[in-house]
Amino acid sequence: MKSKSDNTESLTRAQREQKAYDEDGVWARSHSWHYRFRHVFESPNTTRYDRLFFDLIARQARNKRVLEIGCGDGSVAQEVFKFDPAYLNGIDISEDFIRIAKRKEVPNQLEFSHGDVGEGLASRFDLIFGRSILHHLEYRSVLKLLYANNLNEGGQMIFMEPLGSNPLIKLYHMFSHAHTPDERPFEREDLKWFRENFARIDLHPINLLSFPLGILSTHIFSSANNFLLNLADRVDTWLGEKAKIGVPLFRQTLIVIRK
């Protein structure tokens, strides 16, 4: 008789991802960890790049066709819809998330689809974006496919993704049980692949000192807007711009690809 783990291994990658979210409670465990160390995610450095993420999307989205991959429950797409795209489609592998997202639909303007982006899409877009999604996928083939077949000339792809070289990240993945079987934060060789395969690419690293100090701050200060994390923000911003060799040690990065 096959064990539960044997059955999981027999599934395709997309099916394993769907199972992790729809049946195994990965999102709830991840959210619990985020709340436990909430100042990491509320720190000035994190919010600085959250604003940049949405600012970049806003500049590209107005009156354009937009695709969000890994749209979850549609909350981010709903925010992006305020930037007046001509059409916005969100796609996700989780049936549970898409059921929730569909409550937010505006027919022919904001729509959501259940599917696997790795299987290819028929439509073309001026902006393709996502948060913490590429590291769940066979991202190299997916990005090449999206760039060649689905991104219009002059378009952009914007993603925010976790990095995996920081020792604290490695400990988190060893002990948190808050990730899917196939997800893997990007390492140095992944960032090298991005630079080698896309001529027009910018990487904006997020949270170096703000990561460990955010964990500490959560247990010392009531607010993440404190002198410790404001200092960390200034240092992280400077290092992110000047010390490119250290980018893999940050907690995450904003990736902007232009066609």
N, C-alpha and C positions, 0 to 999 in steps of 0.2 A: 504493500500500500504506500502511495506517495505521501510524503510529509507536506506540510503547508509551504515550506521553503522550496521543495522540489516543484510544487505546482506554480509557485511564483516565478521560478527560474524558467519554466517552460513558456511563459507568456512573452510576447514581444515587448520591446522597450516601451512603446506607447501604452500598451496594456498595463504594464507594471506601474507606469506613472499614474494612469487613471485609477488603478486599484489603490495606490498609496493615498490619493486624495479622497476618493469616494468611499473607501472601505476602512482604511487603516489609520485615519486620523492624523496624518502628517501635518496638515495645516494647523490643527489645534495645538499640537505639541510645539511647533515652531512659534506660534503666537504666544504661548506660555513662556518660552525662553525670552522672547522679545520684551515681554512685560517684566520679567525678572530683572533684566538689565536695561531698562527702558531708556536711560540717559545716553546709551550708545546711539540709539535711534532718534533721540530728541536733541542731540548735541548741536551746537552752532555749526560745526563742520558738516554734519549730516544734513541739516536743514538748508545750508548754503547750496549744496549740490542737488537737493530735492528741488529747490527753486530753479536752478540752472536747467535741470531735466525738463521741467514744465515750460520754462522760458524758450528753450530750443524747440520744443514741440509746438508751442504757440506761434513762433515765427514761421514755421513750415506748414502748419495745418490749415490756416484760413483759406476757405474756398477750394481745398484740395481733397483728394481721396486718401483716406488714412486707414491703416491696418494695425491693430494691436494683436500680437501673438502672446498666448498665455494670459488671456484677459481676466481670468478668475471670475469673480461675481459681477464684473462690469463696473466697479466703482471708479477705477482710473479712467476708463473710457468715458464714463459719465462726466468726469472733470474735463477731459480733453474736448468733449463735445461742446463745451462752453466757448471754445476757441473758433467756433463757426466753420468746421470742415464741411465740404460739399457732401461727403459721405464718410462714415466711420463704421468699420466692421471689426468686431472682436472675435477671436477664435480661441478655444480652449479644449483640452483633452478630457476635462472633467465634466461629466453629464450633470452632476449636482450643481457645480458652479454655473453652468450655462442655463440651467433651469431658473436660477436666481437672477442671472444677468438679463434674461429675456423679459423680466418684469420692467426693465428700464428702457426697453426698445422704443424708438420713434420710427415708424415704418418708412422705409426707403431713405432714412437719414442716419440712424443709429441702430445697428443690427448685430446680433450675436449668433455664432455658429459653433456647433460641436464638431471637432475634427482634429486631425493630426497634420500640422503644417508640413511635416516631413514628407507627406505624400504628394505635395505639390498643390498649388492653387491656380485657378484659371484667371483671376482678375489682376489688374495692375494698379499700383498705388504711387502716390507722391511722397508718402511718409509711412515707414514701417517702424513700429516701436514695441518695446516690452520691458518689463522689470523682472529681474531674477528668473528668466526663462531659458536663455540660451544654454546655460550649464546643465539643464535637464535633457538637452537634445543632442543628437549627432550634429552639433552646431556647424561644423565645417561644411558638410553637404547641404544643410538647411540654408546657411547664409549664401553660399554660392548659387543655390537655386533661386532664392528670393531676389538676390542682386541681379541675376541674369534675366529671370522670367517675370518678376513681379514689381520691380522698382523702376519707375519712369526715369528718363534722363533728367538730371537736375534734382532728383529726389534724394532723400536722406533715410538712413536707418539709425535709430537712437535706442540704445539699450543701457540699462544699469545692471551690472552683474557682480556677484561675489568673487573674491580672489581667495586663493587657497594656500599661499606660502607662509602666512603668518602662523607662528606656533600656537597661538590661541585659537585660531580657526581650526587647526588640525585637532586640538583637544576637543573642541566643540563637536566636530564630526565624529570623533571616536566615542563620545559619551552621551550626546544629547538625544539620539534616536529621533531627531526632528528633521530628517531628510529622506528622500526617496532612494530606492536601491541604486539608481543609475546616475543621480546628480553628482557632479564633480566641479567644485569651484575652479576657476581658471588659475593655472600656474604660469611660470615664466615662459615656457615653451608655447603656451596658448596665445599669450600676448605677442610673442614673436610671430606666430602664424598670422595674426590679424595684420600686423604691420607689413608682412611680406605679401599678403594677398589683396590688400586694399591700399591704393596709392594715396587716397584722400581720407585719412583717418586721424581722429583726435582721441586721446585717452585722458580722462580727468580722474585721478585717483582720490579716494575718499577714506578718511579715518585711519590714520597711523597711530599717533599718540591718543587721538580721541577714542580709540577702541579700548585699550586697557584703562585709561583714565575715566571713560564713560562707565565702565563696570564699577570702578571705585566710587565715582561720583554718585551713582544710584543709591549707595548705602550711606552717603555722608550728607548730601544736599537734597533739599526738597525739589529744587528746580534744576534742569539741565543748563539753564542760562546762568552759569556761575563763573567766577574768575578762572577756575581751573580749566574748564572746557572752552572758555573763550581764548585762553592762552594756547591750548592745544589746537584750536581752529587756526590761529595765525601761523603756528609752526607747520601744521599739516598742509595748509594752502601753499606756503612757501616751498616746502619740500616737494609737493606734488608738481609744482611748476619748474623747479630747478634740479631736483635729484631724480631724474628719470630712471636710473638704474635700480632705485628702491621701490618702484611702483608695485611689483608683485607682493610686497610686504604689507601694503594697505589692505583694509578690510574689503573694499569693493572698488569698482571703477565705472565711470560713465563712458560709454563708447559711442562715438559719432562717426558714421561712415557716409561720405558724400559720393554721388554718382555724377 
